[in-house]
Every structure is written in C-alpha cells, then in structure tokens.
C-alpha cells in the first residue's frame, strides 16, 4: 500500500521533489490510520464495534499455553518446603 501510494504521490508532485525512503516511511506511518479509515469508508467496510474487537483480541489464543507474565509469576513464587 505504501509503495503504491508513493507512486501516486510521485506522479502528482513536481518533478524536482524528492521523497527519501525513510521520510516517506515515517510520513506513511503517521497517516496510516487515516488512510485505512478512508479506504474502509470508500469500500463500505464496517469494522466490528470497538469493545467486541478488544474482547476478542485480548483473549489468549491458546488456552493451554500460559502467557509469559503468568509463567514468570508462577516461577518466582516461593516454594513450600515439605
């Protein structure tokens, strides 16, 4: 997407304007949310409501595999001596 958009910008800009790759990457990143929003609007895409997305994305993917923080907390707990 970035490269295609850079090609479009380059075509529209004056011939003497140069777009250094690092600067273009930073510019694209800073506008990525707006670009994706506008593209979604144009295509008629309606993402799920924010709370639904947060609930779904925040869950553990594999219920049997503990996350790093849980593993660390368990490993650093004092052990009972028998």
C-alpha positions in Angstrom: 0.0 0.0 0.0 2.8 2.4 0.9 4.6 1.8 -2.4 1.5 2.2 -4.5 0.6 5.4 -2.6 4.2 6.7 -3.1 3.9 6.1 -6.8 0.7 8.1 -6.9 2.2 10.9 -4.8 5.3 11.0 -7.0 3.1 11.2 -10.2 1.2 14.2 -8.7 4.2 16.1 -7.3 6.5 18.4 -9.2 9.4 16.6 -10.9 12.1 18.2 -8.7 10.5 17.0 -5.5 12.4 14.0 -3.9 10.8 11.6 -1.4 13.6 9.9 0.7 12.5 6.4 1.6 13.0 6.9 5.4 10.9 10.1 5.3 8.2 8.5 3.2 8.0 5.6 5.6 7.6 7.9 8.6 5.0 10.0 6.8 3.0 6.9 5.8 3.1 5.5 9.3 1.8 8.8 10.8 -1.1 8.8 8.3 -1.8 5.1 8.2 -4.9 5.2 10.5 -6.5 7.9 8.4 -5.6 6.1 5.1 -7.1 2.8 6.4 -10.2 4.6 7.7 -10.7 6.4 4.4 -10.2 3.2 2.4 -12.6 1.4 4.6 -15.2 4.1 4.1 -14.7 4.0 0.3 -15.0 0.3 0.2 -18.0 0.3 2.6 -16.2 -1.8 5.2 -17.7 -1.6 8.7 -15.4 -3.0 11.4 -17.0 -4.6 14.5 -17.6 -2.3 17.4 -14.5 -1.4 19.4 -15.5 -3.3 22.6 -16.1 -6.5 20.7 -12.7 -6.2 19.0 -10.9 -5.6 22.3 -12.6 -8.5 24.0 -11.8 -10.9 21.1 -8.2 -9.7 20.6 -7.3 -9.5 24.3 -8.1 -13.2 24.9 -5.4 -15.8 25.0 -5.2 -17.5 21.6 -4.2 -20.9 23.1 -6.0 -21.6 26.4 -3.4 -24.3 27.3 -0.4 -22.1 26.7 0.2 -19.6 29.6 1.3 -16.1 28.7 4.8 -15.0 29.7 3.7 -12.9 32.7 1.7 -15.9 34.2 4.7 -18.1 33.7 7.1 -15.6 35.3 4.7 -15.1 38.3 4.5 -18.8 38.9 8.2 -19.3 38.5 9.1 -16.6 41.0 6.7 -17.7 43.8 8.3 -19.1 46.9 8.1 -22.9 47.1 6.6 -24.6 50.1 9.1 -26.9 51.8 7.8 -30.3 52.7 
